[in-house]
Amino acid sequence: FPVTIFRAIKDKKGGASGGGGMGRPEHEPHNVSSATTSITLANRVAANGRAIWVVYQGSPLTYGTHYTVSGRTVTFTVTFYDSTSVDVTYIRT
């Protein structure tokens, strides 16, 4: 049974061998300080940098207001407290 499903997905060019579908979700905590203006992620963010959720001290930050994304770089327009962290969850391309 499972082999038949995987074969059908492969024949239709879906799943891991073909395209379509959603990228893999990633979660990265980053230590930040008052000097932090940007962080570099391990991967590029899907949807032109919009498939991302950034949380600081339990509060979500807003794309375009608190940060922007270009490639793997998240640039912040807010000032963080020293010795804190920001949690980034995103869909990678």
N, C-alpha and C positions, 0 to 999 in steps of 0.2 A: 504493500500500500504506500508507504512513504517514498519508495523509489519511483513509483508512478507519478506522484505529485512533483518531485524534484525534476523528473524528466520532462513533464509538461511545462514547468516553469522555464527550464533551459530551452526547450523548443520554441517558446514564445518570446525568448530573449528577455525575460524578467529576472528578478532576483539578482544574486551576486554576479552572474555571468553576463548580464545584459544591460541594464540601465533602467531608468524609471525607478519609482519607489523613493523612499526617503533615505537620506544619509544616516550615518551612525551618530547617535548622541554622545557627547563628551561632557565631562564635568571637570573643572579645574579650579581649585582654590588658589588665590594669589595673595601673598603678604603685601600690604601697602603701607605707606606712611604719608605724611603731609607733603613730601617731595615727589610722590608718585603722580605722574601725568599720563602715563600709558603703561599697558602691559602687552606682552606678545604671547599669543596662544600657540599651542602645538600644531594646530591645523587651521585652514581657512574656514570661514563661516558660510554656510549655505544661504541661499536667497539674497545674494548680494550683501551679505553681512547683517541681514535682518533676522535670521533664525537663531536668536541669542536671548538669554535671560541673565541679567546681572543683578545680584543681590548683595547689599552692603549693610552689615549690622542688622539683618533681618528685614530690611526694607528694599523693595525692588527699585532699581534705577530705570529711568526712561530713555529709550533710544532717541537721539536727536536733542534731548534736553540735558541729560547727564553724561552721555557718552556717544561716540560714533565708532564705526568699525571700517577699517580699510585693510583688506587682505587678512592678515593674522593679527593686526594691531588694533587694540581697543584704546582709544584716546578719551580721557576723562575731562570734563569741564567742572568737576567738583573737587573739593579738597578733603582728603581723608584725615582721620586721626592717626597718630603714630601707633605702630605695633598693632594694627588691625588687619583684617583680610577681607577680600571681596571674592564672592563665589560666582563663577561663570559657568553656565550650562548652555551648550549650543549644539546645533546639528552641523556636522562637518561635511565638507564637500568631498 
